[in-house]
Amino acid sequence: MEGLAIRASRPSIFCSLPGVGGDPQRRLPSDGFLNFPASSNAADNTKLVVNSGSFHPISAVNVSTQASLTADFPALPGTLFISLCLVHIAVPKPSCLNISNSVLFWSETNVKEERINGEKKADNIVWHESSICRCDRQQLLQQKGCVIWITGLSGSGKSTVACALSKALFERGKLTYTLDGDNVRHGLNRDLTFKSEDRTENIRRIGEVAKLFADVGVICIASLISPYRRDRDECRSLLPEGDFVEVFMDVPLSVCESRDPKGLYKLARAGKIKGFTGIDDPYEAPLSCEVVLKHTGDDFSSSPRQMAENIICYLRNKGYLEG
């Protein structure tokens, strides 16, 4: 079937197509798509009006070719402060088509397949919007939600700095929560090993949880080795631009190994632990992170409290400590 399918990244509330047959206002089906055929009777400048219940992009897809007709349309400026926004999408007049201009609905599978672990996502899973948005929660807390992702070798001081940062922000009246790499393996990720694929899944889960904390308006501090750039970049992509603050603990391997608080380096050197980051498995340092905490050997600049203050300085300058 020829035509267009219009969909918000998260399902919209109502859609209507002025000047084209069908109900003047129709609620979208569970898959979030409004589908309608192209019509030779449609005017050149016909516009689809979408009352969007979210601040997420809207895209147009050509059903016959399953190719994108247009780039994603961002929500209008200022929509973070209202519950509903109007988005107008210009629908180009098709040629050589003779199809009734009624509004049709059909399954999402005609347009897009969403798969999880190789299996198609169930059709009955939809996104439920809340009447309280992120900006409301941030106003209540007088801070902006974000994720502070502290990465570095084992023994680089990630957990220590995370604790110092959480305490320093608490003293300033700011709400934080720390997702420590060891702590989450006691519950959420207790089913995961340290194999490569499980480490990737470990990071993915923490990234998803951290995103939820940020959406609440909490400053979430994630502290884990996360040795691969691709995994960290995947977590970054979950958040709006700027809300993922990557902090690199730039501490030499020799220093980390001399600390060896858990005795893991010793075991790795003895061959009793395989795939240990920094010994027989690589650590990919960030290429363009937001904050670098470099070990200098100086007691003051390398102290956990001072490193925490460096992160707080970044947050303050970016406006995350204000409502």
MOJOGI-V222709 format. One record per pair of residues at least 12 apart in sequence whose ideal C-beta (glycine too) atoms are under 10 Angstrom apart, sorted by the first residue. I is the first residue (numbers start at 1). J is the second residue. D is the distance in Angstrom with one decimal. If there is no record, write none. Layout:
# MOJOGI-V222709
I:J:D / I:J:D
This chain:
# MOJOGI-V222709
1:35:8.8 / 1:37:6.8 / 1:38:9.8 / 1:63:6.1 / 1:64:7.2 / 1:99:8.3 / 1:104:8.3 / 1:106:7.9 / 1:110:7.6 / 2:37:6.3 / 2:38:5.7 / 2:62:8.5 / 2:63:6.9 / 2:64:4.9 / 2:65:9.5 / 2:94:7.5 / 2:96:9.6 / 2:97:6.0 / 2:98:9.9 / 2:99:6.6 / 3:35:6.5 / 3:36:6.0 / 3:37:3.8 / 3:38:5.1 / 3:39:8.8 / 3:61:9.8 / 3:62:8.1 / 3:63:5.1 / 3:64:7.4 / 3:94:8.4 / 3:97:8.6 / 3:99:7.2 / 3:104:7.5 / 3:106:9.5 / 3:110:9.7 / 4:17:10.0 / 4:34:8.9 / 4:35:7.4 / 4:36:6.3 / 4:37:7.9 / 4:38:6.6 / 4:48:8.5 / 4:60:5.7 / 4:61:7.1 / 4:62:6.7 / 4:63:6.7 / 4:64:9.6 / 4:69:6.9 / 4:70:9.7 / 4:89:9.3 / 4:91:6.4 / 4:92:9.2 / 4:94:8.6 / 4:111:9.6 / 5:31:9.8 / 5:33:5.1 / 5:34:7.3 / 5:35:4.6 / 5:36:8.2 / 5:59:9.0 / 5:60:7.4 / 5:61:4.8 / 5:62:8.1 / 5:63:5.4 / 5:66:9.4 / 5:69:9.6 / 5:104:9.8 / 5:105:9.9 / 5:106:8.5 / 5:108:8.5 / 5:110:7.4 / 5:111:4.5 / 5:112:8.2 / 6:28:9.3 / 6:32:9.5 / 6:33:7.1 / 6:34:4.7 / 6:35:7.6 / 6:36:7.9 / 6:48:5.7 / 6:50:7.1 / 6:58:6.6 / 6:59:7.6 / 6:60:5.7 / 6:61:7.9 / 6:69:10.0 / 6:70:9.9 / 6:73:9.7 / 6:87:9.8 / 6:89:6.5 / 6:91:8.4 / 6:111:9.9 / 7:28:8.4 / 7:31:8.0 / 7:32:5.2 / 7:33:4.6 / 7:34:7.1 / 7:35:8.9 / 7:50:9.6 / 7:57:9.6 / 7:58:7.0 / 7:59:6.2 / 7:60:8.4 / 7:61:7.2 / 7:108:8.1 / 7:111:7.4 / 7:112:7.8 / 8:28:8.4 / 8:32:6.1 / 8:33:9.2 / 8:34:9.1 / 8:50:6.8 / 8:52:5.5 / 8:53:8.1 / 8:54:6.4 / 8:55:9.8 / 8:56:5.8 / 8:57:7.3 / 8:58:4.9 / 8:59:8.2 / 8:72:9.9 / 8:73:9.4 / 8:75:9.2 / 8:87:8.3 / 8:127:9.3 / 9:32:8.4 / 9:52:9.6 / 9:54:7.3 / 9:55:9.5 / 9:56:3.7 / 9:57:5.2 / 9:58:7.4 / 9:59:7.6 / 9:72:7.7 / 9:75:10.0 / 9:127:8.7 / 10:32:7.0 / 10:52:8.6 / 10:53:7.7 / 10:54:4.5 / 10:55:9.0 / 10:56:4.9 / 10:57:9.5 / 10:126:8.7 / 10:127:4.3 / 10:128:9.3 / 10:129:7.1 / 11:27:9.7 / 11:28:5.5 / 11:29:8.6 / 11:30:7.6 / 11:31:7.6 / 11:32:3.2 / 11:33:8.4 / 11:34:9.7 / 11:52:9.2 / 11:53:7.5 / 11:54:8.1 / 11:56:9.5 / 11:126:6.0 / 11:127:6.0 / 11:128:9.1 / 11:129:8.2 / 12:27:9.3 / 12:28:5.9 / 12:32:7.0 / 12:33:9.8 / 12:34:7.8 / 12:50:5.2 / 12:51:6.5 / 12:52:4.7 / 12:53:5.9 / 12:54:7.4 / 12:56:9.1 / 12:58:7.5 / 12:84:9.5 / 12:85:9.8 / 12:87:8.4 / 12:129:9.5 / 13:25:9.9 / 13:27:7.3 / 13:28:7.5 / 13:50:8.8 / 13:51:5.4 / 13:52:7.2 / 13:53:4.2 / 13:54:9.0 / 13:83:9.6 / 13:84:7.2 / 13:129:7.9 / 14:26:7.0 / 14:27:6.1 / 14:28:7.4 / 14:34:9.3 / 14:49:8.9 / 14:50:7.8 / 14:51:4.6 / 14:52:9.1 / 14:53:8.6 / 14:84:9.1 / 15:27:8.4 / 15:28:6.1 / 15:32:9.9 / 15:33:9.5 / 15:34:4.2 / 15:36:9.2 / 15:48:6.7 / 15:49:7.3 / 15:50:5.2 / 15:51:7.3 / 15:52:9.1 / 15:58:9.6 / 15:87:9.9 / 15:89:9.8 / 15:103:8.7 / 16:34:8.9 / 16:48:7.8 / 16:49:5.5 / 16:50:8.3 / 16:51:8.2 / 16:103:8.6 / 17:34:8.1 / 17:36:6.2 / 17:39:9.8 / 17:42:8.7 / 17:46:7.2 / 17:47:8.2 / 17:48:5.4 / 17:49:7.6 / 17:50:9.9 / 17:89:10.0 / 17:91:8.0 / 17:101:8.9 / 17:103:6.3 / 18:43:9.7 / 18:46:7.6 / 18:47:6.9 / 18:48:8.5 / 18:49:6.5 / 19:39:9.8 / 19:41:9.1 / 19:42:7.1 / 19:43:6.1 / 19:45:9.5 / 19:46:5.7 / 19:47:8.5 / 19:101:8.9 / 20:36:6.8 / 20:37:9.6 / 20:39:6.6 / 20:41:8.3 / 20:42:6.1 / 20:43:9.1 / 20:46:6.6 / 20:48:8.8 / 20:91:8.9 / 20:101:5.1 / 20:102:8.1 / 20:103:6.8 / 21:36:9.2 / 21:39:8.4 / 21:41:9.1 / 21:100:7.4 / 21:101:4.8 / 21:102:4.6 / 21:103:6.7 / 22:36:7.4 / 22:101:8.1 / 22:102:5.4 / 22:103:2.9 / 22:104:8.2 / 22:105:9.8 / 23:102:9.9 / 23:103:6.9 / 24:103:9.9 / 25:49:9.3 / 25:51:8.4 / 26:103:6.3 / 26:105:7.9 / 27:105:10.0 / 28:50:9.3 / 28:53:9.8 / 28:105:8.1 / 28:126:9.6 / 29:105:5.3 / 29:106:8.5 / 29:107:8.3 / 29:108:8.2 / 29:123:9.4 / 29:126:9.4 / 30:107:9.9 / 30:108:8.6 / 30:123:6.8 / 30:124:6.3 / 30:125:8.5 / 30:126:5.0 / 31:105:9.1 / 31:106:9.2 / 31:107:6.7 / 31:108:3.4 / 31:109:8.4 / 31:110:9.8 / 31:111:8.6 / 31:112:8.7 / 31:114:9.4 / 31:121:9.9 / 31:123:6.2 / 31:124:9.2 / 31:125:9.4 / 31:126:7.6 / 32:108:7.4 / 32:112:9.9 / 32:126:7.0 / 32:127:7.7 / 33:61:8.6 / 33:63:9.7 / 33:105:7.5 / 33:106:7.9 / 33:107:8.3 / 33:108:5.5 / 33:110:8.5 / 33:111:6.2 / 33:112:8.2 / 34:48:7.5 / 34:50:7.8 / 34:58:9.8 / 34:103:7.6 / 34:104:9.3 / 34:105:7.4 / 35:61:9.4 / 35:63:7.0 / 35:103:8.1 / 35:104:5.4 / 35:105:5.7 / 35:106:5.4 / 35:107:9.1 / 35:108:9.2 / 35:110:7.5 / 35:111:7.5 / 36:48:8.4 / 36:63:9.8 / 36:91:8.8 / 36:99:9.5 / 36:101:8.0 / 36:102:7.8 / 36:103:5.0 / 36:104:5.8 / 36:105:8.7 / 37:63:8.6 / 37:94:9.0 / 37:97:7.8 / 37:99:4.2 / 37:100:7.1 / 37:101:7.3 / 37:102:7.7 / 37:103:8.8 / 37:104:6.2 / 38:62:9.3 / 38:63:9.3 / 38:64:9.2 / 38:91:8.4 / 38:92:9.1 / 38:93:8.3 / 38:94:3.7 / 38:95:9.0 / 38:96:9.7 / 38:97:4.8 / 38:98:9.6 / 38:99:6.3 / 38:101:8.7 / 39:91:9.7 / 39:93:8.6 / 39:94:7.4 / 39:97:7.0 / 39:98:8.5 / 39:99:6.1 / 39:100:7.4 / 39:101:3.6 / 39:102:8.8 / 40:93:7.8 / 40:94:7.0 / 40:95:7.8 / 40:96:8.0 / 40:97:5.4 / 40:98:5.8 / 40:99:7.9 / 40:101:8.5 / 41:93:9.4 / 41:97:9.8 / 41:98:9.3 / 41:99:9.6 / 41:100:9.2 / 41:101:5.4 / 42:91:7.0 / 42:92:9.2 / 42:93:5.7 / 42:94:7.7 / 42:97:9.5 / 42:101:6.4 / 43:91:9.4 / 43:93:7.0 / 44:90:9.2 / 44:91:9.4 / 44:92:7.7 / 44:93:4.7 / 45:90:6.6 / 45:91:8.7 / 45:92:9.3 / 45:93:8.4 / 46:89:9.7 / 46:90:7.7 / 46:91:5.0 / 46:92:8.7 / 46:93:7.3 / 46:101:9.8 / 47:87:9.9 / 47:88:4.8 / 47:89:6.6 / 47:90:5.8 / 47:91:6.8 / 48:60:8.4 / 48:87:8.5 / 48:88:7.2 / 48:89:4.6 / 48:90:8.2 / 48:91:5.8 / 49:86:6.4 / 49:87:7.7 / 49:88:6.0 / 49:89:8.3 / 50:73:9.0 / 50:75:9.9 / 50:84:10.0 / 50:85:8.6 / 50:86:7.3 / 50:87:4.7 / 50:88:7.9 / 50:89:6.9 / 51:84:5.5 / 51:85:7.7 / 51:86:6.4 / 51:87:8.3 / 52:73:9.9 / 52:75:6.6 / 52:76:9.3 / 52:79:8.0 / 52:83:9.9 / 52:84:6.9 / 52:85:5.3 / 52:86:7.8 / 52:87:5.6 / 52:129:9.6 / 53:83:7.4 / 53:84:6.6 / 53:85:8.9 / 53:127:9.2 / 53:128:9.7 / 53:129:4.6 / 53:130:9.7 / 53:131:9.7 / 54:75:7.9 / 54:79:8.9 / 54:83:9.7 / 54:84:9.5 / 54:85:8.6 / 54:127:7.8 / 54:129:5.9 / 54:130:9.9 / 54:133:8.9 / 55:74:8.6 / 55:75:4.7 / 55:76:9.4 / 55:79:5.1 / 55:80:6.1 / 55:82:9.4 / 55:85:7.2 / 55:133:7.8 / 55:134:8.7 / 55:135:9.4 / 55:240:9.5 / 56:72:9.0 / 56:74:8.7 / 56:75:7.0 / 56:79:9.9 / 56:127:9.0 / 57:71:8.8 / 57:72:3.7 / 57:73:6.0 / 57:74:5.6 / 57:75:7.4 / 57:87:9.1 / 58:70:9.4 / 58:72:6.9 / 58:73:4.8 / 58:74:8.5 / 58:75:8.1 / 58:87:5.5 / 58:88:9.9 / 58:89:6.4 / 59:71:7.8 / 59:72:4.8 / 59:73:7.1 / 59:89:9.0 / 59:112:9.7 / 60:72:9.1 / 60:73:8.2 / 60:89:6.3 / 60:90:9.4 / 60:91:7.5 / 60:92:9.4 / 61:110:9.6 / 61:111:5.3 / 61:112:7.0 / 62:94:9.8 / 62:111:9.1 / 63:106:8.7 / 63:110:6.1 / 63:111:6.0 / 64:110:10.0 / 66:110:8.6 / 66:111:6.7 / 66:112:7.8 / 66:113:9.6 / 69:89:9.9 / 69:91:8.9 / 69:92:7.7 / 70:89:7.5 / 70:90:8.4 / 70:91:9.4 / 70:92:8.9 / 73:87:6.1 / 73:88:8.6 / 73:89:6.0 / 73:90:9.6 / 74:87:8.7 / 75:87:6.4 / 76:88:9.0 / 79:133:9.6 / 79:135:9.9 / 80:133:7.3 / 80:134:7.7 / 80:135:5.0 / 80:136:9.9 / 80:138:9.7 / 81:133:8.8 / 81:135:6.4 / 81:136:9.5 / 81:139:9.9 / 82:133:8.9 / 82:135:9.7 / 83:129:8.8 / 83:130:9.9 / 83:131:7.0 / 83:132:9.6 / 83:133:7.2 / 83:136:9.8 / 107:123:7.1 / 108:121:9.2 / 108:123:6.7 / 109:123:7.7 / 130:215:9.7 / 133:215:9.4 / 134:214:8.4 / 134:215:5.5 / 134:216:7.9 / 134:217:6.6 / 134:240:9.3 / 135:217:8.8 / 135:323:9.3 / 136:217:8.7 / 137:215:8.0 / 137:216:5.8 / 137:217:3.9 / 137:218:8.8 / 137:323:9.9 / 138:214:9.9 / 138:215:9.7 / 138:216:9.0 / 138:217:4.3 / 138:218:9.7 / 138:320:9.5 / 138:322:9.1 / 138:323:5.9 / 139:217:8.4 / 139:323:5.1 / 140:217:7.1 / 140:323:7.9 / 141:173:9.4 / 141:174:8.0 / 141:175:5.7 / 141:216:8.4 / 141:217:4.6 / 141:218:7.6 / 141:219:9.3 / 141:323:6.9 / 142:173:7.8 / 142:174:8.3 / 142:175:9.4 / 142:217:9.2 / 142:321:8.4 / 142:322:6.9 / 142:323:3.7 / 143:169:8.7 / 143:172:9.4 / 143:173:8.7 / 143:174:5.3 / 143:175:6.8 / 143:176:9.2 / 143:217:6.5 / 143:218:8.2 / 143:219:6.5 / 143:315:9.0 / 143:319:9.6 / 143:320:6.5 / 143:321:5.9 / 143:322:7.0 / 143:323:6.4 / 144:214:8.7 / 144:217:7.1 / 144:218:10.0 / 144:219:8.1 / 144:242:9.5 / 144:243:7.9 / 144:315:8.7 / 144:318:8.4 / 144:319:6.5 / 144:320:4.5 / 144:321:7.8 / 144:322:7.1 / 144:323:7.7 / 145:175:9.4 / 145:210:9.8 / 145:211:9.3 / 145:212:9.5 / 145:213:6.9 / 145:214:3.9 / 145:215:6.2 / 145:216:6.2 / 145:217:4.3 / 145:218:5.7 / 145:219:6.8 / 145:220:7.5 / 145:239:9.1 / 145:240:9.7 / 145:243:7.1 / 145:320:8.2 / 146:210:9.3 / 146:213:9.2 / 146:214:5.5 / 146:217:9.5 / 146:218:8.8 / 146:219:5.8 / 146:220:7.3 / 146:221:9.8 / 146:239:7.6 / 146:240:9.2 / 146:242:7.8 / 146:243:4.5 / 146:244:7.3 / 146:245:5.9 / 146:315:7.5 / 146:318:8.3 / 146:320:5.3 / 147:179:9.0 / 147:206:9.6 / 147:207:8.0 / 147:209:9.8 / 147:210:4.5 / 147:211:7.1 / 147:213:7.4 / 147:214:5.3 / 147:218:9.5 / 147:219:8.2 / 147:220:4.9 / 147:221:8.0 / 147:222:6.1 / 147:235:7.5 / 147:236:8.6 / 147:238:8.5 / 147:239:6.1 / 147:243:6.5 / 147:244:5.3 / 147:245:6.7 / 147:246:9.0 / 148:161:9.7 / 148:162:7.9 / 148:165:6.9 / 148:166:9.5 / 148:169:9.5 / 148:176:8.4 / 148:178:9.1 / 148:210:9.0 / 148:214:9.8 / 148:219:6.6 / 148:220:6.9 / 148:221:4.6 / 148:222:6.9 / 148:223:8.6 / 148:244:8.8 / 148:245:5.0 / 148:246:8.5 / 148:247:6.1 / 148:290:9.0 / 148:291:8.5 / 148:311:6.4 / 148:312:10.0 / 148:314:9.2 / 148:315:7.9 / 148:320:9.4 / 149:179:9.5 / 149:203:9.6 / 149:206:9.1 / 149:207:8.3 / 149:210:7.5 / 149:220:8.9 / 149:221:8.4 / 149:222:4.9 / 149:223:8.4 / 149:224:8.4 / 149:226:7.2 / 149:232:6.6 / 149:235:6.6 / 149:236:7.8 / 149:239:9.8 / 149:244:6.3 / 149:245:6.7 / 149:246:5.1 / 149:247:6.6 / 149:248:9.5 / 149:286:9.5 / 149:289:8.6 / 149:290:9.1 / 149:291:9.9 / 150:162:5.7 / 150:165:8.2 / 150:178:9.4 / 150:180:9.7 / 150:181:9.5 / 150:221:6.8 / 150:222:6.7 / 150:223:4.6 / 150:224:7.8 / 150:225:9.8 / 150:226:9.0 / 150:245:9.3 / 150:246:8.4 / 150:247:4.6 / 150:248:8.2 / 150:249:6.5 / 150:291:9.0 / 150:293:8.4 / 150:307:9.6 / 150:311:8.5 / 151:181:9.8 / 151:203:9.8 / 151:222:8.7 / 151:223:8.5 / 151:224:7.2 / 151:225:6.7 / 151:226:4.8 / 151:227:7.9 / 151:228:9.9 / 151:229:9.6 / 151:231:9.7 / 151:232:6.4 / 151:246:6.7 / 151:247:7.0 / 151:248:6.0 / 151:249:6.9 / 151:283:8.7 / 151:284:9.5 / 151:285:8.6 / 151:286:6.9 / 151:289:8.0 / 152:223:9.1 / 152:224:9.4 / 152:225:7.0 / 152:226:8.9 / 152:227:9.3 / 152:247:8.4 / 152:248:6.3 / 152:249:2.9 / 152:250:7.4 / 152:251:6.2 / 152:256:8.1 / 152:277:9.7 / 152:278:9.9 / 152:283:7.9 / 152:285:8.6 / 152:286:9.6 / 152:293:8.3 / 152:295:9.7 / 153:225:6.8 / 153:227:8.3 / 153:249:7.3 / 153:250:9.7 / 153:251:6.5 / 153:252:8.8 / 153:253:6.3 / 153:255:9.0 / 153:256:4.6 / 153:257:8.7 / 153:259:10.0 / 153:265:9.4 / 153:277:6.4 / 153:278:5.0 / 153:279:9.9 / 153:283:5.7 / 153:285:9.5 / 154:181:9.4 / 154:225:6.1 / 154:227:9.7 / 154:253:9.8 / 154:256:6.3 / 154:257:9.0 / 154:259:9.1 / 154:260:8.3 / 154:261:8.5 / 154:262:7.4 / 154:264:6.0 / 154:265:7.4 / 154:268:9.3 / 154:276:7.8 / 154:277:6.4 / 154:278:6.9 / 154:279:9.6 / 154:283:9.3 / 155:225:10.0 / 155:249:9.5 / 155:251:7.7 / 155:253:9.0 / 155:255:7.7 / 155:256:3.6 / 155:257:6.9 / 155:258:8.3 / 155:259:4.4 / 155:260:5.9 / 155:261:6.1 / 155:262:8.0 / 155:264:8.1 / 155:265:7.2 / 155:278:8.9 / 156:225:8.6 / 156:248:9.1 / 156:249:3.8 / 156:250:8.1 / 156:251:4.1 / 156:252:9.1 / 156:253:9.2 / 156:255:7.9 / 156:256:5.3 / 156:259:8.5 / 156:278:9.5 / 156:283:9.6 / 156:293:8.8 / 156:295:7.8 / 157:223:9.7 / 157:249:5.7 / 157:251:6.6 / 157:255:9.4 / 157:256:8.6 / 157:259:8.2 / 157:261:9.8 / 157:293:8.0 / 157:295:8.1 / 157:302:8.4 / 157:303:9.9 / 157:304:6.6 / 157:307:7.6 / 158:180:8.4 / 158:181:7.7 / 158:221:9.7 / 158:222:9.4 / 158:223:4.5 / 158:224:7.1 / 158:225:7.6 / 158:226:9.6 / 158:247:8.6 / 158:249:5.6 / 158:251:9.4 / 158:293:9.6 / 159:178:8.4 / 159:180:5.7 / 159:181:7.8 / 159:182:7.5 / 159:183:9.0 / 159:221:9.9 / 159:223:5.2 / 159:224:9.0 / 159:261:9.5 / 159:304:9.7 / 160:223:9.0 / 160:249:9.6 / 160:261:9.6 / 160:303:9.7 / 160:304:4.8 / 160:305:10.0 / 160:307:8.7 / 160:308:9.5 / 161:221:9.0 / 161:223:7.6 / 161:247:7.8 / 161:249:7.0 / 161:293:6.8 / 161:303:9.6 / 161:304:5.2 / 161:305:9.1 / 161:306:9.7 / 161:307:4.9 / 161:308:6.0 / 161:310:9.4 / 161:311:7.8 / 162:176:9.2 / 162:178:5.2 / 162:179:8.9 / 162:180:6.7 / 162:181:9.8 / 162:221:4.9 / 162:222:8.2 / 162:223:3.9 / 162:224:9.6 / 162:247:9.2 / 162:304:9.0 / 162:308:8.6 / 162:311:9.7 / 163:178:7.2 / 163:180:8.8 / 163:221:8.9 / 163:223:8.6 / 163:304:7.4 / 163:308:8.7 / 164:303:8.4 / 164:304:3.9 / 164:305:5.3 / 164:306:8.8 / 164:307:7.0 / 164:308:4.0 / 164:309:8.7 / 164:311:9.3 / 165:178:8.3 / 165:219:8.8 / 165:221:5.9 / 165:223:9.2 / 165:247:8.9 / 165:304:8.4 / 165:305:9.2 / 165:307:8.0 / 165:308:4.1 / 165:309:8.8 / 165:310:9.6 / 165:311:5.6 / 165:312:7.2 / 165:315:9.4 / 166:178:5.3 / 166:219:8.7 / 166:221:5.9 / 166:223:9.7 / 166:308:8.4 / 167:304:9.5 / 167:305:8.7 / 167:308:7.8 / 168:304:9.6 / 168:305:7.1 / 168:308:4.8 / 168:309:6.7 / 168:311:8.7 / 168:312:6.0 / 169:219:6.3 / 169:221:8.6 / 169:308:8.2 / 169:311:9.1 / 169:312:6.8 / 169:315:8.2 / 169:320:9.9 / 169:321:8.1 / 172:312:7.7 / 172:316:9.5 / 172:321:7.1 / 173:321:9.3 / 174:218:9.1 / 174:219:6.1 / 174:312:9.1 / 174:315:8.7 / 174:320:8.8 / 174:321:6.2 / 175:213:9.6 / 175:216:8.8 / 175:217:7.6 / 175:218:5.4 / 175:219:6.9 / 175:220:10.0 / 176:213:8.9 / 176:218:6.5 / 176:219:4.6 / 176:220:7.1 / 176:221:5.8 / 177:209:9.4 / 177:210:8.9 / 177:213:5.6 / 177:216:9.1 / 177:218:5.5 / 177:219:7.9 / 177:220:5.6 / 177:221:7.2 / 177:222:9.6 / 178:213:9.9 / 178:219:9.8 / 178:220:7.8 / 178:221:4.5 / 178:222:7.8 / 178:223:6.4 / 179:205:9.6 / 179:206:5.4 / 179:207:9.4 / 179:209:6.3 / 179:210:6.0 / 179:213:7.9 / 179:220:6.5 / 179:221:7.0 / 179:222:4.6 / 179:223:7.1 / 179:224:7.7 / 180:206:9.5 / 180:221:8.6 / 180:222:8.3 / 180:223:5.1 / 180:224:7.2 / 181:199:9.9 / 181:202:7.7 / 181:203:9.0 / 181:206:7.7 / 181:222:8.1 / 181:223:6.1 / 181:224:3.0 / 181:225:6.4 / 181:226:7.9 / 182:223:8.9 / 182:224:8.3 / 182:262:9.3 / 183:223:9.0 / 183:224:9.7 / 184:202:7.5 / 184:205:7.5 / 184:206:6.0 / 184:209:7.9 / 184:222:9.2 / 184:224:8.0 / 185:202:7.5 / 185:224:9.7 / 188:202:9.0 / 188:205:6.1 / 188:206:7.9 / 188:209:7.1 / 189:201:7.8 / 189:202:5.1 / 189:203:9.5 / 189:204:10.0 / 189:205:5.9 / 189:206:7.6 / 189:209:9.9 / 192:205:8.2 / 194:273:8.7 / 194:274:9.1 / 194:275:6.7 / 194:276:8.7 / 194:277:9.6 / 194:281:9.6 / 195:274:10.0 / 195:275:7.7 / 196:227:9.9 / 196:228:8.8 / 196:275:7.3 / 196:281:8.3 / 199:224:9.4 / 199:225:8.4 / 199:226:8.4 / 199:227:7.8 / 199:228:8.1 / 199:231:7.8 / 199:275:8.8 / 199:277:9.1 / 199:281:9.3 / 200:226:9.6 / 200:228:7.5 / 200:230:8.4 / 200:231:5.5 / 200:234:8.6 / 201:231:9.6 / 202:224:7.7 / 202:225:9.8 / 202:226:8.7 / 202:231:9.0 / 203:222:9.0 / 203:224:7.0 / 203:225:9.1 / 203:226:5.2 / 203:227:9.3 / 203:228:8.1 / 203:230:9.8 / 203:231:4.4 / 203:232:7.4 / 203:234:7.7 / 203:235:6.5 / 204:231:7.3 / 204:234:6.7 / 204:235:7.5 / 204:238:9.2 / 206:220:9.5 / 206:222:5.7 / 206:223:9.6 / 206:224:6.6 / 206:226:8.4 / 206:231:9.9 / 206:235:7.6 / 207:222:7.7 / 207:226:9.1 / 207:231:8.2 / 207:232:8.6 / 207:234:6.7 / 207:235:3.3 / 207:236:8.4 / 207:237:9.0 / 207:238:5.6 / 207:239:8.7 / 207:244:9.0 / 208:235:8.4 / 208:238:6.8 / 209:222:8.6 / 210:222:5.1 / 210:235:7.1 / 210:238:8.0 / 210:239:8.2 / 210:243:9.9 / 210:244:8.7 / 211:235:8.0 / 211:238:4.6 / 211:239:5.9 / 211:240:9.8 / 211:243:8.8 / 211:244:9.1 / 212:238:9.8 / 214:238:9.0 / 214:239:6.2 / 214:240:8.7 / 214:243:5.8 / 214:244:8.6 / 215:239:8.9 / 215:240:9.8 / 215:243:9.5 / 217:323:8.9 / 219:245:9.2 / 219:312:10.0 / 219:315:7.4 / 219:320:6.8 / 219:321:8.5 / 220:243:9.9 / 221:245:9.6 / 221:247:9.0 / 221:308:9.9 / 221:311:9.0 / 222:235:7.9 / 222:244:9.7 / 222:246:10.0 / 222:247:9.6 / 223:247:9.1 / 223:249:9.4 / 225:249:9.7 / 225:277:5.5 / 225:278:8.9 / 225:283:7.3 / 226:246:9.4 / 226:277:9.6 / 226:283:9.3 / 226:284:9.4 / 226:286:9.9 / 227:277:4.8 / 227:278:8.3 / 227:281:7.0 / 227:282:6.7 / 227:283:4.5 / 227:284:6.1 / 227:285:9.3 / 228:277:9.6 / 228:281:9.7 / 228:282:8.2 / 228:283:8.6 / 228:284:5.5 / 229:246:10.0 / 229:284:4.6 / 229:285:8.5 / 229:286:7.1 / 229:287:7.2 / 230:284:8.4 / 231:284:9.3 / 232:244:8.7 / 232:246:6.5 / 232:248:10.0 / 232:284:8.5 / 232:286:7.2 / 232:289:8.8 / 233:246:9.4 / 233:286:9.6 / 233:287:10.0 / 236:289:10.0 / 242:290:8.9 / 242:318:6.9 / 242:319:9.5 / 242:320:9.0 / 243:318:9.6 / 243:320:8.5 / 244:289:9.9 / 244:290:8.2 / 245:289:8.4 / 245:290:4.7 / 245:291:6.6 / 245:311:7.6 / 245:314:6.8 / 245:315:7.4 / 245:318:8.1 / 245:320:8.2 / 246:286:5.6 / 246:287:10.0 / 246:288:8.5 / 246:289:3.9 / 246:290:5.4 / 246:291:7.3 / 246:292:9.4 / 247:286:8.9 / 247:289:6.7 / 247:290:7.0 / 247:291:4.5 / 247:292:7.8 / 247:293:6.3 / 247:307:8.7 / 247:310:8.9 / 247:311:6.1 / 247:314:8.6 / 248:285:6.4 / 248:286:4.7 / 248:287:9.8 / 248:289:4.7 / 248:290:8.9 / 248:291:7.2 / 248:292:5.0 / 248:293:6.9 / 248:294:8.6 / 249:285:9.9 / 249:291:9.9 / 249:292:8.7 / 249:293:5.5 / 249:294:8.7 / 249:295:7.9 / 249:307:8.3 / 250:285:7.5 / 250:286:9.2 / 250:289:9.5 / 250:292:5.4 / 250:293:6.4 / 250:294:4.3 / 250:295:6.5 / 250:296:9.7 / 251:293:8.2 / 251:294:7.9 / 251:295:4.2 / 251:302:8.7 / 252:294:9.8 / 252:295:6.6 / 252:297:10.0 / 253:265:8.8 / 253:277:9.8 / 253:278:5.2 / 253:279:8.5 / 253:283:8.4 / 255:295:5.9 / 255:297:8.6 / 255:302:9.7 / 256:277:9.9 / 256:278:6.9 / 256:283:9.9 / 256:295:9.1 / 257:269:8.3 / 257:278:7.8 / 257:279:8.6 / 264:276:6.5 / 264:277:9.5 / 264:278:9.7 / 264:279:9.0 / 265:278:7.7 / 265:279:6.9 / 267:279:9.6 / 268:280:7.0 / 268:281:9.2 / 290:311:9.0 / 290:314:6.3 / 290:315:9.8 / 290:318:8.6 / 291:307:9.0 / 291:310:6.5 / 291:311:5.7 / 291:313:9.0 / 291:314:5.4 / 291:315:9.4 / 292:310:9.1 / 293:306:9.1 / 293:307:4.7 / 293:308:9.2 / 293:310:6.4 / 293:311:7.8 / 294:307:9.4 / 294:310:9.9 / 295:307:9.6
